[in-house]
């Protein structure tokens, strides 16, 4: 039961990591002289957009007074069953 709760919490807290979108483009440059490959260079171009105005669900739960009691009771429940 403890493992299930820990895994569930880790998945919830890491949801923002999985939601990020990275657009990457790969290019390979090969230098050949007389039909022989002399050098190969791989280049990766990535565009990462980070929205500064977006608030995650967890930041809303932690910072708003509306969810304060729910958060405290949930943490107390988890601590009671883990210890």
N, CA, C and O of each residue as an XYZ file, in Angstrom:
332
protein
N       0.833     -1.196      0.000
C       0.000      0.000      0.000
C       0.876      1.258      0.000
O       0.563      2.249     -0.659
N       1.984      1.195      0.756
C       2.876      2.347      0.824
C       3.498      2.633     -0.535
O       3.650      3.788     -0.934
N       3.855      1.565     -1.238
C       4.471      1.744     -2.547
C       3.503      2.375     -3.530
O       3.896      3.204     -4.349
N       2.231      1.983     -3.450
C       1.227      2.535     -4.358
C       1.051      4.026     -4.121
O       0.948      4.801     -5.072
N       1.016      4.425     -2.872
C       0.844      5.846     -2.541
C       2.055      6.645     -3.002
O       1.908      7.732     -3.561
N       3.240      6.114     -2.772
C       4.461      6.826     -3.176
C       4.534      6.961     -4.682
O       4.883      8.027     -5.190
N       4.208      5.888     -5.415
C       4.221      5.940     -6.877
C       3.178      6.926     -7.383
O       3.441      7.682     -8.318
N       1.988      6.924     -6.769
C       0.940      7.853     -7.170
C       1.379      9.303     -6.965
O       1.144     10.148     -7.828
N       2.008      9.592     -5.839
C       2.467     10.954     -5.581
C       3.572     11.367     -6.549
O       3.594     12.505     -7.018
N       4.476     10.460     -6.846
C       5.543     10.778     -7.797
C       4.982     11.055     -9.187
O       5.454     11.960     -9.875
N       3.994     10.295     -9.602
C       3.380     10.538    -10.913
C       2.651     11.878    -10.953
O       2.705     12.586    -11.958
N       1.985     12.218     -9.883
C       1.281     13.504     -9.853
C       2.247     14.678     -9.851
O       2.007     15.687    -10.514
N       3.329     14.549     -9.115
C       4.281     15.650     -9.031
C       5.127     15.786    -10.286
O       5.628     16.873    -10.576
N       5.293     14.712    -11.028
C       6.105     14.775    -12.237
C       5.269     14.985    -13.488
O       5.807     14.896    -14.592
N       4.001     15.256    -13.365
C       3.143     15.437    -14.535
C       3.572     16.632    -15.375
O       3.416     16.620    -16.597
N       4.105     17.654    -14.735
C       4.533     18.823    -15.495
C       5.747     18.521    -16.360
O       5.946     19.157    -17.395
N       6.554     17.562    -15.946
C       7.721     17.188    -16.743
C       7.286     16.503    -18.025
O       7.852     16.757    -19.088
N       6.287     15.638    -17.933
C       5.823     14.915    -19.103
C       5.039     15.806    -20.049
O       4.916     15.491    -21.232
N       4.510     16.904    -19.554
C       3.685     17.770    -20.381
C       4.494     18.729    -21.248
O       3.941     19.354    -22.154
N       5.771     18.853    -20.990
C       6.582     19.787    -21.761
C       6.788     19.270    -23.174
O       6.969     18.073    -23.399
N       6.758     20.180    -24.101
C       6.911     19.812    -25.499
C       8.199     20.421    -26.039
O       8.398     21.635    -25.974
N       9.055     19.587    -26.562
C      10.300     20.041    -27.153
C      10.285     19.708    -28.636
O      10.036     18.566    -29.023
N      10.546     20.687    -29.441
C      10.622     20.476    -30.878
C      12.089     20.477    -31.265
O      12.764     21.505    -31.205
N      12.572     19.306    -31.664
C      13.975     19.179    -32.029
C      14.098     18.754    -33.488
O      13.274     18.005    -34.014
N      15.143     19.252    -34.115
C      15.441     18.932    -35.504
C      16.898     18.494    -35.556
O      17.778     19.151    -35.000
N      17.134     17.395    -36.217
C      18.482     16.835    -36.302
C      19.020     17.004    -37.718
O      18.302     16.806    -38.697
N      20.274     17.368    -37.807
C      20.950     17.471    -39.098
C      22.272     16.717    -39.010
O      22.960     16.759    -37.990
N      22.614     16.027    -40.092
C      23.884     15.324    -40.162
C      24.668     15.877    -41.345
O      24.184     15.896    -42.476
N      25.876     16.323    -41.064
C      26.755     16.846    -42.111
C      27.921     15.881    -42.272
O      28.607     15.551    -41.304
N      28.135     15.437    -43.491
C      29.212     14.496    -43.769
C      30.156     15.108    -44.791
O      29.719     15.591    -45.835
N      31.445     15.088    -44.494
C      32.464     15.613    -45.405
C      33.142     14.426    -46.094
O      33.737     13.565    -45.446
N      33.035     14.406    -47.423
C      33.654     13.322    -48.182
C      34.683     13.884    -49.152
O      34.481     14.933    -49.763
N      35.770     13.175    -49.277
C      36.819     13.537    -50.234
C      37.140     12.273    -51.036
O      37.533     11.245    -50.484
N      36.958     12.385    -52.354
C      37.204     11.264    -53.264
C      36.407     10.022    -52.877
O      36.908      8.902    -52.978
N      35.173     10.220    -52.438
C      34.309      9.098    -52.097
C      34.564      8.492    -50.730
O      33.913      7.512    -50.368
N      35.488      9.041    -49.962
C      35.769      8.543    -48.615
C      35.233      9.536    -47.586
O      35.396     10.748    -47.722
N      34.610      9.008    -46.589
C      34.062      9.854    -45.522
C      35.203     10.281    -44.605
O      35.865      9.447    -43.988
N      35.420     11.584    -44.525
C      36.488     12.120    -43.685
C      35.974     12.511    -42.296
O      36.641     12.271    -41.290
N      34.779     13.115    -42.251
C      34.222     13.503    -40.955
C      32.702     13.549    -41.040
O      32.117     13.806    -42.092
N      32.092     13.289    -39.899
C      30.639     13.342    -39.778
C      30.310     14.198    -38.571
O      30.887     14.037    -37.495
N      29.371     15.113    -38.769
C      28.986     16.016    -37.681
C      27.469     15.961    -37.542
O      26.741     16.163    -38.514
N      27.002     15.689    -36.335
C      25.569     15.657    -36.054
C      25.211     16.894    -35.241
O      25.850     17.192    -34.232
N      24.183     17.612    -35.687
C      23.758     18.853    -35.036
C      22.299     18.698    -34.629
O      21.472     18.218    -35.404
N      21.999     19.110    -33.404
C      20.638     19.034    -32.889
C      20.161     20.445    -32.560
O      20.758     21.133    -31.732
N      19.083     20.871    -33.213
C      18.480     22.178    -32.960
C      17.162     21.964    -32.212
O      16.282     21.246    -32.686
N      17.035     22.579    -31.063
C      15.814     22.430    -30.270
C      15.202     23.794    -29.977
O      15.907     24.771    -29.726
N      13.890     23.836    -30.014
C      13.147     25.039    -29.651
C      12.350     24.701    -28.407
O      11.477     23.833    -28.438
N      12.645     25.380    -27.320
C      11.951     25.143    -26.067
C      11.197     26.405    -25.678
O      11.789     27.467    -25.483
N       9.898     26.271    -25.569
C       9.060     27.402    -25.178
C       8.582     27.196    -23.754
O       7.989     26.169    -23.424
N       8.845     28.176    -22.922
C       8.405     28.135    -21.537
C       7.469     29.309    -21.310
O       7.856     30.470    -21.440
N       6.238     28.984    -20.971
C       5.262     30.028    -20.704
C       5.370     30.448    -19.240
O       5.176     29.631    -18.340
N       5.674     31.705    -19.009
C       5.872     32.177    -17.642
C       4.561     32.477    -16.930
O       4.535     32.543    -15.701
N       3.484     32.659    -17.663
C       2.210     32.999    -17.045
C       1.363     31.778    -16.710
O       0.344     31.904    -16.031
N       1.764     30.606    -17.170
C       1.008     29.396    -16.890
C       1.270     28.938    -15.467
O       2.416     28.873    -15.023
N       0.208     28.625    -14.767
C       0.338     28.119    -13.411
C      -0.105     26.665    -13.409
O      -1.134     26.320    -13.990
N       0.666     25.827    -12.760
C       0.312     24.421    -12.693
C      -0.759     24.208    -11.627
O      -1.022     25.079    -10.799
N      -1.360     23.037    -11.673
C      -2.398     22.701    -10.706
C      -1.847     22.714     -9.284
O      -2.508     23.187     -8.360
N      -0.628     22.190     -9.116
C      -0.063     22.110     -7.773
C       0.289     23.473     -7.201
O       0.167     23.682     -5.994
N       0.720     24.396     -8.035
C       1.004     25.731     -7.510
C      -0.281     26.428     -7.077
O      -0.281     27.211     -6.128
N      -1.372     26.141     -7.775
C      -2.666     26.705     -7.371
C      -3.123     26.105     -6.046
O      -3.614     26.822     -5.173
N      -2.963     24.789     -5.894
C      -3.408     24.118     -4.665
C      -2.603     24.601     -3.471
O      -3.162     24.827     -2.398
N      -1.314     24.760     -3.640
C      -0.469     25.148     -2.517
C      -0.676     26.606     -2.129
O      -0.607     26.940     -0.946
N      -0.924     27.466     -3.081
C      -0.960     28.899     -2.805
C      -2.347     29.464     -2.490
O      -2.437     30.567     -1.950
N      -3.423     28.753     -2.807
C      -4.748     29.319     -2.573
C      -5.309     28.847     -1.238
O      -5.043     27.730     -0.794
N      -6.073     29.700     -0.622
C      -6.666     29.408      0.669
C      -7.799     28.394      0.537
O      -8.137     27.699      1.496
N      -8.366     28.318     -0.632
C      -9.497     27.436     -0.889
C      -9.127     25.963     -0.657
O      -9.943     25.197     -0.143
N      -7.926     25.570     -1.025
C      -7.510     24.182     -0.916
C      -6.618     23.906      0.293
O      -6.059     22.815      0.406
N      -6.477     24.866      1.186
C      -5.559     24.718      2.310
C      -5.950     23.561      3.223
O      -5.096     22.749      3.579
N      -7.217     23.468      3.607
C      -7.677     22.405      4.499
C      -7.538     21.044      3.826
O      -7.113     20.077      4.457
N      -7.894     20.971      2.558
C      -7.785     19.708      1.835
C      -6.346     19.231      1.770
O      -6.077     18.045      1.956
N      -5.431     20.130      1.512
C      -4.016     19.778      1.440
C      -3.493     19.298      2.793
O      -2.770     18.304      2.860
N      -3.847     19.983      3.851
C      -3.390     19.607      5.192
C      -3.941     18.240      5.588
O      -3.206     17.409      6.123
N      -5.223     18.001      5.332
C      -5.824     16.713      5.682
C      -5.249     15.576      4.849
O      -5.055     14.471      5.356
N      -4.975     15.839      3.583
C      -4.386     14.817      2.721
C      -2.982     14.457      3.185
O      -2.639     13.277      3.259
N      -2.172     15.454      3.498
C      -0.823     15.188      3.994
C      -0.853     14.471      5.344
O      -0.027     13.594      5.594
N      -1.791     14.833      6.212
C      -1.910     14.154      7.502
C      -2.318     12.693      7.315
O      -1.812     11.816      8.015
N      -3.232     12.426      6.372
C      -3.636     11.071      6.069
C      -2.484     10.238      5.550
O      -2.300      9.094      5.963
N      -1.711     10.809      4.648
C      -0.575     10.090      4.077
C       0.477      9.812      5.140
O       1.010      8.704      5.208
N       0.780     10.799      5.967
C       1.791     10.615      7.010
C       1.335      9.569      8.045
O       2.150      8.802      8.557
N       0.035      9.547      8.343
C      -0.486      8.596      9.313
C      -0.339      7.157      8.808
O      -0.036      6.252      9.586
N      -0.552      6.952      7.533
C      -0.495      5.599      6.998
C       0.914      5.173      6.613
O       1.186      3.976      6.521
N       1.805      6.114      6.388
C       3.174      5.745      6.039
C       4.030      5.455      7.262
O       4.967      4.660      7.195
N       3.713      6.095      8.372
C       4.545      5.923      9.578
C       3.960      4.950     10.550
O       4.544      4.704     11.605
